[in-house]
Amino acid sequence: MLPAYSNEAKDRIKKINDLKDAWVIVYANHFHGKQDIKQIREQSEKWKIKDAKELMENWAVGEFKTAWRLMLSRSMWKLIFAHIQDNTDKIQICFMKGMTKFNTWRKLVEELEIDGETKTAHKIAEKYILVGDYVWVSWDLFLTKHGELTLFVKEFQILSKAVRPLPEKFHGVQDQETIYRQRYLDMIMNEDSYNRFLLRSKFLKVIREFYDKHGFIEIETPVLWNAASGAAAKPFITHHNDFDIDVYLRIAPEVNLKKATVGRFEKVFEVSRNFRNEGSDPSHMQEFTAIEHYAAWWNFEDNMKFTEEMFEYIFEKLNLPKKMMIKDKEGNEKEIDWSTPWEKIDYVQWVKEKSWIDISAYTMDDEEKLRNDIKAAGYSWEGIDSQWVTTMIDYLYKKVLRPSIVWPAFVYNYPATMQPLARSSDENSNIVEQFQVVVNGWEIIKAYSELVDPIEQKAKFDAQKSALEKWDEEATSWDDEFVLAMEYGMPPQSWWGMWVERIITLLTWQDNLRDVFMFPLMNPLDID
């Protein structure tokens, strides 16, 4: 149910109906010829800025026209000054009594009968063009006595009327739930919020440019799949009515991307929406965007070099400062430096130093031993008694090591039990060739050399299947079709994945992933 209309909203509805009764089109079907405000400001010197006195005496020529949303309006006897906003900037406009005309869409008038009274075009601009409305205007440029660039309106027309008033401009939108639920209001009133989502769009564009420069092909893989494969996570399950089977929302596109390499695509990437039915917190959402790629002939060390090159490119193209302040897990401000090269941290060694547990020594059959050793070392968490070896190691790492890493660092040298899709090291079969990039305790990138041996892959899936049967909901699912593809021959390669929202959260100095989701999932609106 929608919120009740305020008295102001009811008055707006009456004005809309009065305009309609006067045969005014208040919701137009198009507008052509819009000019961006930023462009007007940048090119104002090229255009003729006219003398204000001349305009007020001789009428505007109306050389230009454009359309924007009204953000502020104030009347000063013969003059109405207003601010209008588009997706690039804001600018002031001016209506002068007797010097402007109103376009009803059907005809151009200097006055019009509305609600039984004759209204001049100036009065219509004052009383019927309200904050939040979209209008088009034809105009000439001039400077006020205070030097403010202003559009002198010759003619105007309503393009769309707002029924509900915008938030009060001085305070904007401050309620956190309103910000998340009605992000459109937040982006109208808060320039930082709008720019945050603009940066996200530019970030993805730059990423695609970088991939193109390095010979990658962008492909798309299914969101619905027969197996919850590609990562260790609890899936969302839905029902496919046509096939009459349960299917899973994509946890990750990995296995399908990897199958594409069997089919001759040597370098592929995807910007994908992934779904993991787990708890949420400031660093995790159940629905998120990932960028993942596969590169044939590479190993995880090649992807380390590629990662550093990518970030150098991103920071240069987006003109971002490499040194920035962030808040750590305790809320303390710390400086991080994205300059490369980044530090490399040994996963097994650091976890052992912090907890005295050598996680590389445990096999998939050591569930009870690892659980007892973790508890004996003084660590525990909700769900530990039902977790498999892989999940317990991951939780231990997240407790003792990851929160302490604030600066950008490569964490590498992972136990083989941790990643059933990764290739084991030739020097030590208990270790997989994998790394994560960690910043401020958040995993933002993960990569590894791929396992391309179908016999070994099948054995690892069998071990994960045992974990699922023992109720570890986050174990990786079996995937027969993936193994079948591998059996036809898969080139040596390396996988790489980036969590977009985490990167954008860090780059825009936010504390919560919800601040970089334009429309985060909320409970349904419940209004009496």
C-alpha positions in Angstrom: 0.0 0.0 0.0 1.3 3.5 -0.9 1.9 6.1 1.8 -1.1 8.5 2.4 -1.0 11.7 0.5 0.0 14.8 2.4 -2.0 18.1 2.0 0.7 19.3 -0.3 0.4 16.2 -2.5 -3.4 16.6 -2.6 -2.9 20.2 -3.7 -0.5 19.1 -6.5 -3.1 16.5 -7.7 -5.7 19.3 -7.9 -3.3 21.5 -9.9 -2.6 18.6 -12.3 -6.4 18.1 -12.8 -7.0 21.8 -13.3 -4.3 21.9 -16.0 -5.8 18.9 -17.7 -9.2 20.5 -17.6 -7.6 23.5 -19.3 -6.4 21.2 -22.1 -2.7 21.3 -21.0 -0.7 18.2 -21.7 1.0 17.7 -18.4 2.7 14.3 -19.2 4.4 14.6 -22.6 5.4 11.7 -24.7 8.8 13.0 -25.8 11.2 15.8 -25.9 14.0 16.3 -28.5 17.0 18.5 -28.4 18.0 18.4 -24.7 21.4 20.0 -23.9 23.3 19.0 -20.8 23.8 21.7 -18.2 27.5 20.8 -17.9 27.8 21.4 -21.6 26.1 24.8 -21.3 28.5 25.8 -18.5 31.6 24.6 -20.4 30.6 26.2 -23.7 29.0 29.4 -22.3 31.9 31.5 -23.4 31.4 30.3 -27.0 27.7 31.3 -26.9 26.7 34.9 -26.7 26.0 35.9 -23.1 23.5 38.8 -23.4 23.0 41.9 -21.3 20.3 41.4 -18.6 18.8 44.8 -19.1 18.5 44.2 -22.9 16.8 40.9 -22.4 14.3 42.4 -19.9 13.5 45.3 -22.3 13.5 43.5 -25.7 12.5 39.9 -24.9 14.6 36.8 -25.3 15.3 35.4 -28.7 15.2 31.8 -27.3 18.2 30.6 -29.2 18.4 27.3 -27.2 16.1 24.9 -25.5 16.4 22.0 -23.1 14.5 20.0 -20.4 15.3 19.5 -16.7 13.8 18.9 -13.3 12.9 22.0 -11.2 14.8 21.9 -7.8 14.1 25.3 -6.3 11.8 28.2 -7.0 11.4 31.6 -5.5 9.3 34.5 -6.6 10.4 38.2 -6.5 7.5 40.3 -7.8 8.1 40.5 -11.5 10.9 37.8 -11.5 10.9 34.1 -10.6 14.3 32.5 -10.1 14.5 28.8 -10.1 17.2 26.1 -10.1 17.0 23.2 -12.5 18.9 19.9 -12.4 19.8 17.2 -15.0 22.2 14.3 -14.8 25.2 16.5 -15.2 24.8 19.7 -13.1 22.5 22.5 -11.9 21.8 26.0 -13.2 19.6 29.0 -12.5 16.7 30.1 -14.7 14.7 33.3 -14.7 11.1 34.0 -15.6 10.0 37.6 -16.0 6.5 38.9 -15.9 5.2 39.8 -19.4 8.4 38.4 -21.0 7.6 34.7 -21.2 5.0 32.4 -22.9 3.5 29.1 -21.9 3.3 26.2 -24.3 0.3 23.9 -23.6 1.7 21.4 -26.1 -1.3 22.3 -28.3 -0.6 26.1 -28.5 1.6 28.9 -27.4 -0.1 31.4 -25.0 0.6 34.4 -22.9 -2.4 33.6 -20.7 -4.8 30.7 -20.1 -8.0 30.2 -18.2 -7.4 27.6 -15.4 -9.9 26.7 -12.7 -12.2 29.5 -13.7 -9.5 32.2 -13.6 -7.3 33.8 -16.3 -3.6 33.0 -15.5 -0.7 34.7 -17.2 2.2 32.6 -18.3 4.2 34.2 -15.5 1.6 33.1 -12.9 1.5 29.6 -14.3 5.3 29.4 -13.9 4.9 30.7 -10.3 1.9 28.6 -9.1 1.8 25.5 -11.4 5.4 24.6 -12.0 6.5 23.1 -8.8 9.7 21.6 -7.3 10.1 18.1 -8.7 8.4 18.9 -12.0 10.1 18.4 -15.4 9.9 21.3 -17.8 11.4 22.4 -21.1 12.4 25.9 -21.7 13.8 28.0 -24.6 16.2 30.6 -23.3 19.1 33.0 -23.7 22.1 33.3 -21.4 22.9 36.2 -19.1 24.8 36.9 -15.9 23.1 38.2 -12.8 24.6 41.2 -10.9 26.3 38.6 -8.7 27.9 36.9 -11.7 25.7 33.8 -11.8 25.2 32.2 -15.1 21.4 32.2 -15.7 18.9 31.2 -18.4 16.4 33.9 -19.3 13.2 32.0 -20.2 11.4 32.9 -23.4 9.0 30.0 -23.5 8.3 27.0 -21.3 6.3 23.8 -21.3 5.4 21.1 -18.7 6.8 17.7 -19.5 6.0 15.7 -16.3 4.4 16.7 -13.0 5.5 15.3 -9.6 2.6 14.3 -7.4 4.6 14.0 -4.2 7.0 16.8 -3.0 10.7 16.2 -2.9 12.4 16.1 0.5 13.3 19.5 2.0 16.5 20.6 0.3 18.5 21.8 3.3 18.4 18.4 5.1 17.9 16.2 2.1 17.3 12.5 2.8 18.8 11.4 6.1 16.7 8.4 7.2 18.8 5.3 6.3 15.8 3.1 5.4 14.4 5.8 3.1 17.8 6.1 1.5 17.9 2.4 0.7 14.2 2.0 -0.1 13.8 5.2 -2.1 17.3 5.6 -3.5 15.9 7.8 -6.3 15.2 10.5 -3.7 18.7 10.1 -2.3 20.3 10.5 -5.8 18.2 13.6 -6.5 19.1 15.3 -3.3 22.6 14.0 -2.6 25.3 14.8 -5.1 27.7 12.3 -3.5 25.2 9.5 -3.8 24.6 10.2 -7.4 28.3 10.4 -8.2 28.9 7.1 -6.4 26.7 5.3 -8.8 28.1 7.2 -11.7 31.5 6.0 -10.7 30.3 2.5 -10.6 29.1 2.7 -14.2 32.4 4.3 -15.3 34.3 1.6 -13.4 32.6 -1.2 -15.3 33.2 0.6 -18.6 36.9 1.0 -17.8 37.1 -2.7 -16.9 35.6 -3.7 -20.2 38.1 -1.5 -22.0 41.0 -3.1 -20.2 39.8 -6.6 -21.1 39.3 -5.6 -24.7 42.9 -4.3 -24.8 44.1 -7.7 -23.6 42.2 -9.8 -26.1 39.3 -11.0 -23.8 35.9 -11.9 -25.2 32.8 -11.1 -23.0 30.2 -13.9 -22.9 27.1 -14.6 -20.9 26.3 -17.7 -18.9 22.9 -18.9 -17.4 21.6 -17.6 -14.1 19.5 -20.8 -13.6 21.5 -24.0 -13.4 21.1 -27.7 -12.5 23.9 -27.6 -9.9 25.0 -25.1 -7.3 28.5 -25.3 -8.5 31.4 -22.9 -8.8 31.9 -21.9 -5.2 31.3 -23.0 -1.6 28.1 -21.3 -0.7 24.4 -22.1 0.2 22.3 -21.6 -3.0 18.9 -20.1 -3.7 16.6 -22.8 -5.0 13.6 -22.2 -7.3 11.3 -24.4 -9.4 11.3 -24.7 -13.1 7.7 -25.3 -14.0 8.3 -26.4 -17.6 10.9 -29.0 -16.7 9.2 -29.7 -13.3 12.6 -29.7 -11.5 14.3 -27.6 -8.9 17.1 -25.4 -10.2 19.6 -23.1 -8.5 20.3 -19.4 -8.9 23.9 -19.0 -10.0 26.4 -19.0 -7.2 29.2 -18.2 -9.7 29.6 -18.4 -13.4 32.9 -20.2 -13.1 32.1 -23.7 -14.4 30.3 -22.4 -17.5 33.0 -19.9 -18.3 35.5 -22.7 -18.0 33.5 -24.9 -20.3 33.8 -22.1 -22.9 37.6 -22.6 -23.0 36.9 -26.2 -24.1 35.0 -24.7 -27.0 38.0 -22.6 -28.3 37.5 -19.4 -26.3 40.9 -18.9 -24.8 40.2 -15.6 -22.9 36.7 -15.0 -21.6 35.1 -12.8 -19.0 31.6 -12.0 -17.7 30.1 -9.3 -15.6 27.6 -11.5 -13.7 24.9 -11.2 -11.0 25.5 -14.0 -8.4 23.3 -15.2 -5.6 24.3 -16.8 -2.3 21.7 -17.6 0.3 23.8 -16.7 3.3 23.7 -14.1 6.1 24.2 -10.4 5.2 26.5 -7.9 6.9 28.3 -4.7 5.8 30.7 -6.7 3.7 28.3 -9.3 2.3 25.1 -9.3 0.3 23.1 -12.3 -0.9 22.9 -10.8 -4.4 26.0 -9.2 -5.9 27.9 -8.4 -9.0 31.1 -10.2 -9.9 33.6 -9.9 -12.8 35.2 -13.2 -13.6 37.6 -14.3 -16.3 39.5 -17.3 -17.6 42.8 -17.1 -19.4 44.1 -20.2 -21.2 47.9 -20.7 -20.8 48.1 -18.6 -17.6 48.7 -19.6 -14.0 47.8 -17.8 -10.8 51.1 -15.8 -10.9 50.2 -14.4 -14.3 46.9 -13.3 -12.8 48.7 -11.5 -10.0 50.6 -9.4 -12.6 47.4 -8.9 -14.6 45.6 -7.6 -11.4 48.3 -5.0 -10.7 48.2 -3.8 -14.3 44.4 -3.6 -14.2 44.4 -1.4 -11.1 47.0 0.9 -12.4 44.8 1.3 -15.5 41.6 1.8 -13.4 43.2 4.5 -11.2 44.7 6.3 -14.2 41.5 6.3 -16.3 39.2 7.3 -13.5 41.6 9.8 -12.1 41.4 8.3 -8.6 43.8 9.1 -5.8 45.9 6.0 -4.9 46.2 7.1 -1.3 42.9 7.3 0.6 41.5 7.1 4.1 39.3 4.2 5.2 37.8 2.9 8.5 39.0 -0.4 9.8 36.8 -2.9 11.6 37.1 -0.9 14.8 36.1 2.3 13.1 39.6 3.8 13.2 40.7 5.8 10.1 43.7 4.4 8.3 45.4 5.3 5.1 45.7 2.7 2.4 47.9 3.0 -0.7 46.8 1.2 -3.9 50.2 1.7 -5.6 51.7 -1.4 -6.9 53.5 -3.8 -6.3 51.3 -5.2 -3.5 52.6 -7.2 -0.5 52.3 -11.0 -0.7 51.2 -12.9 2.5 51.5 -16.7 3.0 48.0 -18.0 4.0 49.2 -21.2 5.7 52.1 -19.6 7.5 50.1 -16.6 8.8 47.2 -18.7 10.1 49.7 -20.9 11.9 51.4 -17.9 13.4 48.1 -16.5 14.6 46.4 -19.7 15.8 49.2 -22.3 16.1 47.2 -24.6 13.8 48.8 -25.9 10.6 45.8 -26.0 8.3 47.8 -27.6 5.5 48.1 -30.8 7.6 44.4 -31.7 7.6 42.7 -33.9 5.0 39.0 -34.1 4.2 38.7 -37.0 6.7 40.0 -34.9 9.6 36.7 -33.2 10.4 36.6 -34.0 14.1 40.3 -33.5 14.7 40.3 -30.0 13.1 37.1 -29.0 15.1 38.7 -30.1 18.4 42.0 -28.4 17.6 40.2 -25.1 16.7 38.2 -25.2 20.0 41.3 -26.1 21.9 43.0 -23.0 20.5 40.2 -20.9 21.9 38.2 -20.3 18.7 34.5 -21.1 17.9 31.6 -19.7 16.0 28.0 -20.5 15.2 27.6 -23.6 13.1 31.1 -25.0 13.7 29.7 -28.4 14.8 28.0 -29.0 11.5 30.8 -27.7 9.2 33.2 -29.7 7.0 36.9 -29.3 7.0 36.9 -26.8 4.1 34.4 -24.5 5.7 36.0 -24.6 9.1 39.4 -23.6 7.7 37.8 -20.7 5.9 36.0 -19.5 9.0 39.3 -19.8 11.0 41.1 -17.7 8.4 38.4 -15.1 8.6 38.8 -14.9 12.3 42.5 -14.8 12.8 44.0 -13.4 9.6 41.8 -11.5 7.2 40.5 -8.8 9.6 44.1 -7.7 10.3 44.9 -6.9 6.6 44.0 -3.3 5.9 46.4 -2.5 3.0 46.0 -4.2 -0.4 47.8 -7.5 -0.2 47.9 -10.8 -2.1 47.2 -13.7 0.2 48.4 -17.0 -1.4 49.5 -20.6 -0.6 46.1 -22.2 0.3 45.4 -25.7 1.6 44.2 -28.1 -1.1 41.0 -28.8 0.8 40.0 -25.2 0.4 39.4 -25.1 -3.3 38.1 -28.1 -5.2 38.4 -26.3 -8.6 42.0 -25.2 -8.2 45.2 -26.9 -9.3 47.5 -28.4 -6.6 51.1 -27.2 -6.5 53.6 -29.5 -8.2 56.0 -29.0 -5.2 53.4 -29.7 -2.5 50.1 -31.5 -3.2 48.6 -30.2 0.0 48.7 -26.6 -1.4 46.7 -25.1 -4.3 47.9 -22.3 -6.6 45.5 -19.7 -5.4 45.5 -16.1 -4.2 43.1 -13.5 -2.8 43.4 -9.7 -2.8 42.4 -8.4 0.7 41.8 -4.8 1.5 40.5 -3.6 4.9 39.7 -7.2 5.9 37.5 -7.7 2.7 38.3 -10.2 0.1 37.9 -8.2 -3.2 39.6 -10.6 -5.7 40.2 -14.3 -5.8 42.1 -16.3 -8.4 43.8 -19.6 -8.9 45.5 -21.9 -11.4 42.7 -24.2 -12.7 42.5 -27.9 -12.2 42.0 -29.4 -15.7 42.5 -33.0 -14.8 38.9 -34.6 -14.9 39.9 -37.6 -12.8 41.2 -35.5 -10.0 38.3 -33.1 -10.4 35.8 -36.0 -10.0 37.6 -37.2 -6.9 37.4 -33.7 -5.3 33.7 -33.4 -6.2 33.1 -36.8 -4.5 34.7 -35.4 -1.3 32.6 -32.3 -1.4 29.5 -34.5 -1.9 30.3 -36.2 1.4 30.4 -32.8 3.0 27.0 -31.9 1.6 25.5 -35.2 2.9 26.8 -34.3 6.3 24.8 -31.0 6.2 27.6 -28.6 5.4 25.3 -26.3 3.3 28.3 -24.2 2.1 30.2 -27.1 0.5 30.6 -27.0 -3.3 28.1 -29.0 -5.2 28.8 -31.9 -7.6 28.6 -31.0 -11.3 28.5 -34.0 -13.8 28.2 -31.8 -16.9 31.3 -29.8 -15.9 33.4 -33.0 -15.5 32.0 -34.3 -18.8 33.3 -31.1 -20.5 36.7 -31.6 -18.9 37.0 -35.1 -20.3 37.0 -33.7 -23.8 40.3 -31.9 -23.0 40.7 -28.5 -21.3 43.7 -26.2 -21.8 45.8 -25.2 -18.8 44.4 -21.9 -17.5 43.8 -19.6 -14.6 40.5 -18.2 -13.2 40.1 -14.7 -11.6 37.1 -13.1 -9.9 36.4 -9.6 -8.5 33.5 -8.5 -6.2 32.4 -5.2 -7.7 30.4 -3.8 -4.8 33.3 -4.3 -2.4 35.7 -2.5 -4.7 33.3 0.4 -5.2 32.6 0.6 -1.5 36.3 1.0 -0.8 36.9 3.5 -3.7 34.0 5.7 -2.5 34.9 5.6 1.2 31.7 3.9 2.3 31.3 1.4 5.2 28.5 -0.8 4.0 27.9 -2.6 0.7 24.3 -1.4 0.7 25.6 2.1 0.0 26.7 1.0 -3.5 23.7 -1.1 -4.4 21.3 1.3 -6.1 18.2 -0.6 -5.0 19.2 -3.1 -2.2 16.6 -5.7 -1.3 14.4 -4.6 1.6 11.4 -6.1 3.4 8.1 -5.2 1.7 6.7 -1.8 2.4 4.2 -2.2 5.2 2.0 0.9 5.6 -1.4 0.9 7.4 
